[in-house]
C-alpha cells in the first residue's frame, strides 16, 4: 500500500479524475483525502493531517498530490523506486505539467528549505532529472522528529498533468 494524501476543495470533478488516475496505477495506493470544503484547515494542515493518519500505519514514505493532478499510470511506481533507492527520501511530489502552458512544467518544491523555497518553472527537459529537494509542494511537517525514521523530508518528482 502506497499512501497518497490529497487536500480537497470544492471541485469534485477534479478530485474524481485524480482518483480515477490513482486507480489505474501500476501499484496499489491508499488515499487520504481531507475535505477543505467542509472544514477548511488549508492546504498544509490538511497534508499534515494525512501524514499523521498514515504514520499510524508505519509507512515508509508518502506521496502528496493536489486534487487537480492526474498521474501517468506508472507515476507512483517510479516515485516508489526513487524513494527505495534514496532511503532519506520520505515524501514524494510529482513534477506538474501545466495544461494551459504545455511547454512549461512546475517543480512544486525547491533546493532552498522553507520558508525560502520557491516553485521552479521550466521545460520538461530542464526539470526531467531525478533530484533531492528540501520540500515537496505544501509539505511542512514539523512533528516528524517525534517519529524517529519519519524525519526524512526530501522530495521526488515525476510527470503528472495539472490544470
Contact map, one row per residue, 1 for C-alpha under 8 A:
1110000000000000000000000011110000000000000000000000000000000000000000000000000000000000000000000000000000000000000000000000000000000000000000000000000000000000000
1111000000000000000000000011110000000000000000000000000000101110000000000001000000000000000000000000000000000000000000000000000000000000000000000000000000000000000
1111100000000000000000000000111100000000000000000000010000101110000000000000000000000000000000000000000000000000000000000000000000000000000000000000000000000000000
0111110000000000000000000000111100000000000000000000000000000111100000000000000000000000000000000000000000000000000000000000000000000000000000000000000000000000000
0011111000000000000000000000001110000000000000100110000000000111100000000000000000000000000000000000000000000000000000000000000000000000000000000000000000000000000
0001111100000000000000000000001111000000000001100100000000000001111000000000000000000000000000000000000000000000000000000000000000000000000000000000000000000000000
0000111110000000000000000000000011110000001001100000000000000000111000000000000000000000000000000000000000000000000000000000000000000000000000000000000000000000000
0000011111100010000000000000000011111000000000000000000000000000011000000000000000000000000000000000000000000000000000000000000000000000000000000000000000000000000
0000001111110000000000000000000000111000000000000000000000000000001000000000000000000000000000000000000000000000000000000000000000000000000000000000000000000000000
0000000111110000000000000000000000011000000000000000000000000000000000000000000000000000000000000000000000000000000000000000000000000000000000000000000000000000000
0000000111111110000000000000000000000000000000000000000000000000000000000000000000000000000000000000000000000000000000000000000000000000000000000000000000000000000
0000000011111111000000000000000000000000000000000000000000000000000000000000000000000000000000000000000000000000000000000000000000000000000000000000000000000000000
0000000000111111100000000000000000000000000000000000000000000000000000000000000000000000000000000000000000000000000000000000000000000000000000000000000000000000000
0000000000111111110000000000000000000000000000000000000000000000001100000000000000000000000000000000000000000000000000000000000000000000000000000000000000000000000
0000000100111111111000000000000000000000000000000000000000000000001100000000000000000000000000000000000000000000000000000000000000000000000000000000000000000000000
0000000000011111111100000000000000000000000000000000000000000000000000000000000000000000000000000000000000000000000000000000000000000000000000000000000000000000000
0000000000001111111110000000000000000000000000000000000000000000000101000000000000000000000000000000000000000000000000000000000000000000000000000000000000000000000
0000000000000111111111000000000000000000000000000000000000000000001111100000000000000000000000000000000000000000000000000000000000000000000000000000000000000000000
0000000000000011111111100000000000000000000000000000000000000000000000000000000000000000000000000000000000000000000000000000000000000000000000000000000000000000000
0000000000000001111111110000000000000000000000000000000000000000000000000000000000000000000000000000000000000000000000000000000000000000000000000000000000000000000
0000000000000000111111111000000000000000000000000000000000000000000001111000000000000000000000000000000000000000000000000000000000000000000000000000000000000000000
0000000000000000011111111000100000000000000000000000000000000000000001101000000000000000000000000000000000000000000000000000000000000000000000000000000000000000000
0000000000000000001111111001100000000000000000000000000000000000000000000000000000000000000000000000000000000000000000000000000000000000000000000000000000000000000
0000000000000000000111111100000000000000000000000000000000000000000000001000000000000000000000000000000000000000000000000000000000000000000000000000000000000000000
0000000000000000000011111111100000000000000000000000000000000000000000011111100000000000000000000000000000000000000000000000000000000000000000000000000000000000000
0000000000000000000000011111000000000000000000000000000000000000000000001101100000000000000000000000000000000000000000000000000000000000000000000000000000000000000
1100000000000000000000001111100000000000000000000000000000000000000000000101100000000000000000000000000000000000000000000000000000000000000000000000000000000000000
1100000000000000000000101111110000000000000000000000000000000000000000000000000000000000000000000000000000000000000000000000000000000000000000000000000000000000000
1111000000000000000001101011111000000000000000000000000000000000000000000000000000000000000000000000000000000000000000000000000000000000000000000000000000000000000
1111000000000000000000000001111100000000000000000000000000000000000000000000000000000000000000000000000000000000000000000000000000000000000000000000000000000000000
0011110000000000000000000000111110000000000000000000000000000000000000000000000000000000000000000000000000000000000000000000000000000000000000000000000000000000000
0011110000000000000000000000011111000000000000000100000000000000000000000000000000000000000000000000000000000000000000000000000000000000000000000000000000000000000
0000111100000000000000000000001111100000000000000100000000000000000000000000000000000000000000000000000000000000000000000000000000000000000000000000000000000000000
0000011100000000000000000000000111110000000001101100000000000000000000000000000000000000000000000000000000000000000000000000000000000000000000000000000000000000000
0000001110000000000000000000000011111111000000000000000000000000000000000000000000000000000000000000000000000000000000000000000000000000000000000000000000000000000
0000001111000000000000000000000001111111110001000000000000000000000000000000000000000000000000000000000000000000000000000000000000000000000000000000000000000000000
0000000111000000000000000000000000111111000000000000000000000000000000000000000000000000000000000000000000000000000000000000000000000000000000000000000000000000000
0000000000000000000000000000000000111111000000000000000000000000000000000000000000000000000000000000000000000000000000000000000000000000000000000000000000000000000
0000000000000000000000000000000000111111100000000000000000000000000000000000000000000000000000000000000000000000000000000000000000000000000000000000000000000000000
0000000000000000000000000000000000111111110000000000000000000000000000000000000000000000000000000000000000000000000000000000000000000000000000000000000000000000000
0000000000000000000000000000000000010011111011000000000000000000000000000000000000000000000000000000000000000000000000000000000000000000000000000000000000000000000
0000000000000000000000000000000000010001111111000000000000000000000000000000000000000000000000000000000000000000000000000000000000000000000000000000000000000000000
0000001000000000000000000000000000000000111111100000000000000000000000000000000000000000000000000000000000000000000000000000000000000000010000000000000000000000000
0000000000000000000000000000000000000000011111110000000000000000000000000000000000000000000000000000000000000000000000000000000000000000011100000000000000000000000
0000000000000000000000000000000000000000111111111000000000000000000000000000000000000000000000000000000000000000000000000000000000000000000000000000000000000000000
0000011000000000000000000000000001010000111111111100000000000000000000000000000000000000000000000000000000000000000000000000000000000000000000000000000000000000000
0000111000000000000000000000000001000000001111111110000000000001000000000000000000000000000000000000000000000000000000000000000000000000011000000000000000000000000
0000000000000000000000000000000000000000000111111111000000000000000000000000000000000000000000000000000000000000000000000000000000000000001110000000000000000000000
0000000000000000000000000000000001000000000011111111100000000000000000000000000000000000000000000000000000000000000000000000000000000000000000000000000000000000000
0000110000000000000000000000000111000000000001111111110000000000000000000000000000000000000000000000000000000000000000000000000000000000000000000000000000000000000
0000100000000000000000000000000000000000000000111111111000000100000000000000000000000000000000000000000000000000000000000000000000000000000000000000000000000000000
0000000000000000000000000000000000000000000000011111111100000000000000000000000000000000000000000000000000000000000000000000000000000000000000000000000000000000000
0000000000000000000000000000000000000000000000001111111110000000000000000000000000000000000000000000000000000000000000000000000000000000000000000000000000000000000
0010000000000000000000000000000000000000000000000111111111100000000000000000000000000000000000000000000000000000000000000000000000000000000000000000000000000000000
0000000000000000000000000000000000000000000000000011111111100000000000000000000000000000000000000000000000000000000000000000000000000000000000000000000000000000000
0000000000000000000000000000000000000000000000000001111111100000000000000000000000000000000000000000000000000000000000000000000000000000000000000000000000000000000
0000000000000000000000000000000000000000000000000000111111100000000000000000000000000000000000000000000000000000000000000000000000000000000000000000000000000000000
0000000000000000000000000000000000000000000000000000011111110000000000000000000000000000000000000000000000000000000000000000000000000000000000000000000000000000000
0110000000000000000000000000000000000000000000000000011111111100000000000000000000000000000000000000000000000000000000000000000000000000000000000000000000000000000
0000000000000000000000000000000000000000000000000000000001111100000000000000000000000000010000000000000000000000000000000000000000000000000000000000010000000000000
0110000000000000000000000000000000000000000000000000000000111110000000000000000000100000111100000000000000000000000000000000000000000000000000000000000000000000000
0111100000000000000000000000000000000000000000000010000000111111000000000000000000000000011100000000000000000000000000000000000000000000000000000000000000000000000
0111100000000000000000000000000000000000000000000000000000001111100000000000000000000000001110000000000000000000000000000000000000000000000000000000000000000000000
0001110000000000000000000000000000000000000000100000000000000111110000000000000000000000001111000000000000000000000000000000000000000001101000000000000000000000000
0001111000000000000000000000000000000000000000000000000000000011111010000000000000000000000011000000000000000000000000000000000000000000000000000000000000000000000
0000011100000000000000000000000000000000000000000000000000000001111110000000000000000000000000000000000000000000000000000000000000000000000000000000000000000000000
0000011110000110010000000000000000000000000000000000000000000000111110000000000000000000000000000000000000000000000000000000000000000000000000000000000000000000000
0000000000000110110000000000000000000000000000000000000000000000011111000000000000000000000000000000000000000000000000000000000000000000000000000000000000000000111
0000000000000000010000000000000000000000000000000000000000000000111111100000000000000000000000010000000000000000000000000000000000000000000000000000000000000001111
0000000000000000110011000000000000000000000000000000000000000000000111110000000000000000000000000000000000000000000000000000000000000000000000000000000000000001110
0000000000000000010011000000000000000000000000000000000000000000000011111111000000000000000000000000000000000000000000000000000000000000000000000000000000000011100
0000000000000000000010001000000000000000000000000000000000000000000001111110000000000000000000000000000000000000000000000000000000000000000000000000000000000011100
0000000000000000000011011100000000000000000000000000000000000000000000111111000000000000000000000000000000000000000000000000000000000000000000000000000000000000000
0000000000000000000000001110000000000000000000000000000000000000000000111111110000000000000000000000000000000000000000000000000000000000000000000000000000000000000
0000000000000000000000001000000000000000000000000000000000000000000000111111111000000000000001000000000000000000000000000000000000000000000000000000000000000111000
0100000000000000000000001110000000000000000000000000000000000000000000101111111100000000000000000000000000000000000000000000000000000000000000000000000000000000000
0000000000000000000000001110000000000000000000000000000000000000000000000111111110000000000000000000000000000000000000000000000000000000000000000000000000000000000
0000000000000000000000000000000000000000000000000000000000000000000000000111111111000000000000000000000000000000000000000000000000000000000000000000000000000100000
0000000000000000000000000000000000000000000000000000000000000000000000000011111111100000000100000000000000000000000000000000000000000000000000000000000000011100000
0000000000000000000000000000000000000000000000000000000000000000000000000001111111110000000000000000000000000000000000000000000000000000000000000000000000000000000
0000000000000000000000000000000000000000000000000000000000000000000000000000111111111000000000000000000000000000000000000000000000000000000000000000000000000000000
0000000000000000000000000000000000000000000000000000000000000000000000000000011111111100000000000000000000000000000000000000000000000000000000000000000000010000000
0000000000000000000000000000000000000000000000000000000000001000000000000000001111111111110100000000000000000000000000000000000000000000000000000000000000010000000
0000000000000000000000000000000000000000000000000000000000000000000000000000000111111110000000000000000000000000000000000000000000000000000000000000000000000000000
0000000000000000000000000000000000000000000000000000000000000000000000000000000011111110000000000000000000000000000000000000000000000000000000000000000000000000000
0000000000000000000000000000000000000000000000000000000000000000000000000000000001111111100000000000000000000000000000000000000000000000000000000000000000000000000
0000000000000000000000000000000000000000000000000000000000000000000000000000000000111111110000000000000000000000000000000000000000000000000000000000000000000000000
0000000000000000000000000000000000000000000000000000000000000000000000000000000000100111110000000000000000000000000000000000000000000000000000000000000111000000000
0000000000000000000000000000000000000000000000000000000000001000000000000000000000100111111100000000000000000000000000000000000000010000000000000000000111110000000
0000000000000000000000000000000000000000000000000000000000011100000000000000000000100011111100000000000000000000000000000000000000000000000000000000011111100000000
0000000000000000000000000000000000000000000000000000000000001111000000000000000000000000111110000000000000000000000000000000000000000001000000000000000111110000000
0000000000000000000000000000000000000000000000000000000000001111000000000000001000100000111111000000000000000000000000000000000000000001000000000000000001111000000
0000000000000000000000000000000000000000000000000000000000000011100000000000000000000000001111100000000000010000000000000000000000000001100000000000000000111100000
0000000000000000000000000000000000000000000000000000000000000001100000000010000000000000000111110000000000110000000000000000000000000000000000000000000000011111000
0000000000000000000000000000000000000000000000000000000000000000000000000000000000000000000011111000000011110000000000000000001000000000000000000000000000001111000
0000000000000000000000000000000000000000000000000000000000000000000010000000000000000000000001111100000011110000000000000000000000000000000000000000000000000111110
0000000000000000000000000000000000000000000000000000000000000000000000000000000000000000000000111110010111000000000000000000000000000000000000000000000000000011111
0000000000000000000000000000000000000000000000000000000000000000000000000000000000000000000000011111111111000000000000000000000000000000000000000000000000000000111
0000000000000000000000000000000000000000000000000000000000000000000000000000000000000000000000001111110000000000000000000000000000000000000000000000000000000000111
0000000000000000000000000000000000000000000000000000000000000000000000000000000000000000000000000111110000000000000000000000000000000000000000000000000000000000001
0000000000000000000000000000000000000000000000000000000000000000000000000000000000000000000000000111111100000000000000000000000000000000000000000000000000000000000
0000000000000000000000000000000000000000000000000000000000000000000000000000000000000000000000001111111110000000000000000000000000000000000000000000000000000000000
0000000000000000000000000000000000000000000000000000000000000000000000000000000000000000000000000100111110000000000000000111000000000000000000000000000000000000000
0000000000000000000000000000000000000000000000000000000000000000000000000000000000000000000000001100111111000000000000001111000000000000000000000000000000000000000
0000000000000000000000000000000000000000000000000000000000000000000000000000000000000000000000111100011111100000000000001111001000000000000000000000000000000000000
0000000000000000000000000000000000000000000000000000000000000000000000000000000000000000000000111100000111110000000000111100000000000000000000000000000000000000000
0000000000000000000000000000000000000000000000000000000000000000000000000000000000000000000001110000000011111100000000111000001000000000000000000000000000001000000
0000000000000000000000000000000000000000000000000000000000000000000000000000000000000000000011110000000001111100000001110000000000000001100000000000000000000000000
0000000000000000000000000000000000000000000000000000000000000000000000000000000000000000000000000000000000111110000011110000000000001111100000000000000000100000000
0000000000000000000000000000000000000000000000000000000000000000000000000000000000000000000000000000000000111111100011110000000000001111000000000000000000000000000
0000000000000000000000000000000000000000000000000000000000000000000000000000000000000000000000000000000000001111100010000000000000011110000000000000000000000000000
0000000000000000000000000000000000000000000000000000000000000000000000000000000000000000000000000000000000000111110111000000000000001100000000000000000000000000000
0000000000000000000000000000000000000000000000000000000000000000000000000000000000000000000000000000000000000111111110000000000000000110000000000000000000000000000
0000000000000000000000000000000000000000000000000000000000000000000000000000000000000000000000000000000000000001111110000000000000000110000100000000000000000000000
0000000000000000000000000000000000000000000000000000000000000000000000000000000000000000000000000000000000000000111110000000000000000000000000000000000000000000000
0000000000000000000000000000000000000000000000000000000000000000000000000000000000000000000000000000000000000001111111000000000000000000000000000000000000000000000
0000000000000000000000000000000000000000000000000000000000000000000000000000000000000000000000000000000000001111111111100000000000000010000000000000000000000000000
0000000000000000000000000000000000000000000000000000000000000000000000000000000000000000000000000000000000011101000111110000000000000000000000000000000000000000000
0000000000000000000000000000000000000000000000000000000000000000000000000000000000000000000000000000000001111100000011111000000000000000000000000000000000000000000
0000000000000000000000000000000000000000000000000000000000000000000000000000000000000000000000000000000001111100000001111100000000000000000000000000000000000000000
0000000000000000000000000000000000000000000000000000000000000000000000000000000000000000000000000000000111100000000000111110000000000000000000000000000000000000000
0000000000000000000000000000000000000000000000000000000000000000000000000000000000000000000000000000001111000000000000011111011000000000000000000000000000000000000
0000000000000000000000000000000000000000000000000000000000000000000000000000000000000000000000000000001110000000000000001111111000000000000000000000000000000000000
0000000000000000000000000000000000000000000000000000000000000000000000000000000000000000000000000000001110000000000000000111111100000000000000000000000000000000000
0000000000000000000000000000000000000000000000000000000000000000000000000000000000000000000000000000000000000000000000000011111110000000000000000000000000000000000
0000000000000000000000000000000000000000000000000000000000000000000000000000000000000000000000000000000000000000000000000111111110000000000000000000000000000000000
0000000000000000000000000000000000000000000000000000000000000000000000000000000000000000000000100000000010100000000000000111111110000000000000000000000000000000000
0000000000000000000000000000000000000000000000000000000000000000000000000000000000000000000000000000000000000000000000000001111111000000000000000000000000000100000
0000000000000000000000000000000000000000000000000000000000000000000000000000000000000000000000000000000000000000000000000000111111100000000000000000000000000000000
0000000000000000000000000000000000000000000000000000000000000000000000000000000000000000000000000000000000000000000000000000000111110000000000000000000000011000000
0000000000000000000000000000000000000000000000000000000000000000000000000000000000000000000000000000000000000000000000000000000011111000000000000000000000111000000
0000000000000000000000000000000000000000000000000000000000000000000000000000000000000000100000000000000000000010000000000000000001111100000000000000000001110000000
0000000000000000000000000000000000000000000000000000000000000000000000000000000000000000000000000000000000001111000000000000000000111111000000000000000001110000000
0000000000000000000000000000000000000000000000000000000000000000000000000000000000000000000000000000000000001111110000000000000000011111000000000000000011100000000
0000000000000000000000000000000000000000000000000000000000000000000000000000000000000000000000000000000000001110110010000000000000001111111100000000000011100000000
0000000000000000000000000000000000000000000000000000000000000001000000000000000000000000001110000000000000011100000000000000000000001111111000000000000001110000000
0000000000000000000000000000000000000000000000000000000000000001000000000000000000000000000010000000000000011000000000000000000000000011111000000000000000000000000
0000000000000000000000000000000000000000001100100000000000000000000000000000000000000000000000000000000000000000000000000000000000000011111100000000000000000000000
0000000000000000000000000000000000000000000100110000000000000001000000000000000000000000000000000000000000000000000000000000000000000011111110000000000000000000000
0000000000000000000000000000000000000000000100010000000000000000000000000000000000000000000000000000000000000000010000000000000000000010011111000000000000000000000
0000000000000000000000000000000000000000000000010000000000000000000000000000000000000000000000000000000000000000000000000000000000000000001111110000000000000000000
0000000000000000000000000000000000000000000000000000000000000000000000000000000000000000000000000000000000000000000000000000000000000000000111111000000000000000000
0000000000000000000000000000000000000000000000000000000000000000000000000000000000000000000000000000000000000000000000000000000000000000000011111110000000000000000
0000000000000000000000000000000000000000000000000000000000000000000000000000000000000000000000000000000000000000000000000000000000000000000011111111011100000000000
0000000000000000000000000000000000000000000000000000000000000000000000000000000000000000000000000000000000000000000000000000000000000000000001111111011000000000000
0000000000000000000000000000000000000000000000000000000000000000000000000000000000000000000000000000000000000000000000000000000000000000000000111111000000000000000
0000000000000000000000000000000000000000000000000000000000000000000000000000000000000000000000000000000000000000000000000000000000000000000000111111111000000000000
0000000000000000000000000000000000000000000000000000000000000000000000000000000000000000000000000000000000000000000000000000000000000000000000011111111000000000000
0000000000000000000000000000000000000000000000000000000000000000000000000000000000000000000000000000000000000000000000000000000000000000000000000011111100000000000
0000000000000000000000000000000000000000000000000000000000010000000000000000000000000000010000000000000000000000000000000000000000000000000000011011111110000000000
0000000000000000000000000000000000000000000000000000000000000000000000000000000000000000010000000000000000000000000000000000000000000000000000011011111110000000000
0000000000000000000000000000000000000000000000000000000000000000000000000000000000000001111000000000000000000000000000000000000000000000000000010000111111000000000
0000000000000000000000000000000000000000000000000000000000000000000000000000000000000001111000000000000000000000000000000000000000000110000000000000011111100000000
0000000000000000000000000000000000000000000000000000000000000000000000000000000000000001111100000000000000000000000000000000000000011111000000000000000111110000000
0000000000000000000000000000000000000000000000000000000000000000000000000000000000000000111110000000000000001000000000000000000000111111000000000000000011111000000
0000000000000000000000000000000000000000000000000000000000000000000000000000001001100000101111000000000000000000000000000000000001111001000000000000000001111100000
0000000000000000000000000000000000000000000000000000000000000000000000000000001000000000000111100000000000100000000000000000000001100000000000000000000000111110000
0000000000000000000000000000000000000000000000000000000000000000000000000010011000000000000011110000000000000000000000000000000100000000000000000000000000011111000
0000000000000000000000000000000000000000000000000000000000000000000000110010000000000000000001111000000000000000000000000000000000000000000000000000000000001111100
0000000000000000000000000000000000000000000000000000000000000000000011110010000000000000000001111000000000000000000000000000000000000000000000000000000000000111110
0000000000000000000000000000000000000000000000000000000000000000000111110000000000000000000000011110000000000000000000000000000000000000000000000000000000000011111
0000000000000000000000000000000000000000000000000000000000000000000111000000000000000000000000011110000000000000000000000000000000000000000000000000000000000001111
0000000000000000000000000000000000000000000000000000000000000000000110000000000000000000000000001111000000000000000000000000000000000000000000000000000000000000111
